[in-house]
Structure formats: structure tokens, C-alpha cells
Amino acid sequence: MSDCREQRRNEAFSLPELCVAIAVSAIFGLAVFATNSRLLIALKTQKESAAATMVLQQRMEALRACSFTQIATKDYLETNIFNSPTGSEGPLGSLNEQIAVGVYGNSAVTPIVLLRNSQHQSPPQELSTNDNLTNYNLIQVDLLLQWAGANGHVRTRQLSAIFGKGNIGP
């Protein structure tokens, strides 16, 4: 009986057992690393979404503080609303902001469309214009954000509002 106990004390792990243990540990370590990497991307994506929401809200609040005539005028939008950054766009890589102001319910009327790229200090690019929007009672403002996300995909957020002349509703 004592021979059996002494033989067990002298036993150790064999090389194949050791290799399997190392492989299992390595797989576990890689799984933890991959999970951590995915969580960091998810956190950055959430941060980008929150920043995009803030940019849209700040732009819309600036528009709500304007008169109907100011919103329907390209020069006012370009100079006072859309020319400067909001301050919340830091986490958004290569951000493009677009504002389209058109007649609500009438897509045949040419809208005012301005495009602003956050990487360039130049004034917003004018994609289309209309100097007659003040002649209509309701205008629709569409704000669109596009940026390169944390995972390399192009992401977008959009917000729309309808403004009425003299509080006229649809």
C-alpha cells in the first residue's frame, strides 16, 4: 500500500495535459480580449450616438429661436445657424451636416440645402437655394448628420421639424 502512495506522489502532469491546459487558457484569454474589444466599440458607438443627438438638438433649438423669415432665408441660415460648430460634435469623426429647408407637403418646390463638413473651415456648401420660401405658410426643416463610426461604418441621424408662419398649423 505504501508503494502505491509513493508512486502517486512522484506522478506529474504529462506534456499533452500541459499543452491542453495552455490551449484552454489561451482560448479563454482571447475570448476575454475579444469581448473587451467589442464592449469598447459599443461604448464608443453609444458616445457617438449621444453626441449626434446633442448636435441635432442644439441645431433645432437654434432654429426654434429664429423667426419664420429667418429660417426661410438661405443667407441667415448659412451665416448665423449653420456656419459654426455646435461644440458637441467632438466624438463624431468626419462629420457632414446637411440642412434642407423646403415647403411642407410640396416636394415640387426647390428647397434650400446646405452642407457643412466639420473638417473644413470653409463656409457651408450651397447645394440648392430658393428665395421664395417666405411666400409659403409652412416649411419643413430636415437636419441630417453623417459620420464615420467607431466600427468604420457610415452612421446617420436625422431630425425634422415643421415651422409655420404666424403659428398656422397643418
KAZI-V83630 format. One record per pair of residues at least 24 apart in sequence whose C-alpha atoms are under 8 Angstrom apart, sorted by the first residue. I is the first residue (numbers start at 0). J is the second residue. D is the distance in Angstrom with one decimal. If there is no record, write none. Layout:
BEGIN
i: <I;I>
j: <J;J>
d: <D;D>
END
This chain:
BEGIN
i: <40;40;43;44;44;44;46;47;47;47;50;50;50;50;50;51;51;51;51;51;52;53;54;54;54;54;55;55;55;55;57;58;67;67;67;67;68;70;71;71;71;71;71;72;72;72;73;73;73;73;77;77;77;81;81;82;82;82;84;91;91;91;92;92;92;93;93;93;93;94;94;94;94;94;95;95;95;96;96;96;96;97;97;97;97;98;98;98;98;99;99;99;99;100;100;100;100;101;101;101;101;102;102;102;102;102;103;103;103;103;135;136;136;136;137;137;137;137;137;137;137;138;138>
j: <149;150;149;148;149;150;90;90;91;148;87;88;89;90;91;87;88;91;144;156;156;87;85;86;87;88;142;144;157;158;85;85;133;162;163;164;133;100;100;130;132;133;138;130;132;133;111;128;129;130;113;122;123;115;123;115;122;123;117;146;147;148;146;147;148;117;118;146;147;118;144;145;146;147;144;145;146;142;143;144;145;141;142;143;144;140;141;142;143;139;140;141;142;138;139;140;141;132;138;139;140;132;135;137;138;139;137;138;139;161;164;163;164;167;161;162;163;164;167;168;169;162;163>
d: <6.2;6.7;6.2;6.8;6.0;8.0;7.2;5.8;5.9;7.4;5.7;6.0;7.7;6.7;7.2;7.7;6.9;7.4;7.2;6.9;7.6;6.3;6.2;7.9;5.7;6.4;7.0;7.9;7.6;6.7;6.7;7.4;7.5;6.9;6.9;5.9;5.9;7.8;6.9;7.9;5.5;5.7;7.6;6.7;7.5;7.7;6.5;6.9;7.7;7.5;7.5;7.6;6.6;7.4;7.1;7.5;5.9;6.2;7.4;6.1;7.2;7.3;5.7;5.4;6.9;6.5;6.2;5.4;6.1;7.4;6.9;5.7;4.4;7.3;5.8;5.2;6.3;7.3;5.8;4.7;6.6;8.0;5.8;5.1;6.5;7.0;5.7;4.7;6.4;7.9;5.7;5.1;6.6;6.6;5.7;4.5;6.5;7.1;5.5;5.3;6.6;6.9;6.9;6.1;4.4;5.8;5.5;4.8;4.9;7.0;7.8;5.7;5.0;6.9;6.8;5.7;4.5;6.3;7.5;7.7;7.6;5.4;6.5>
END
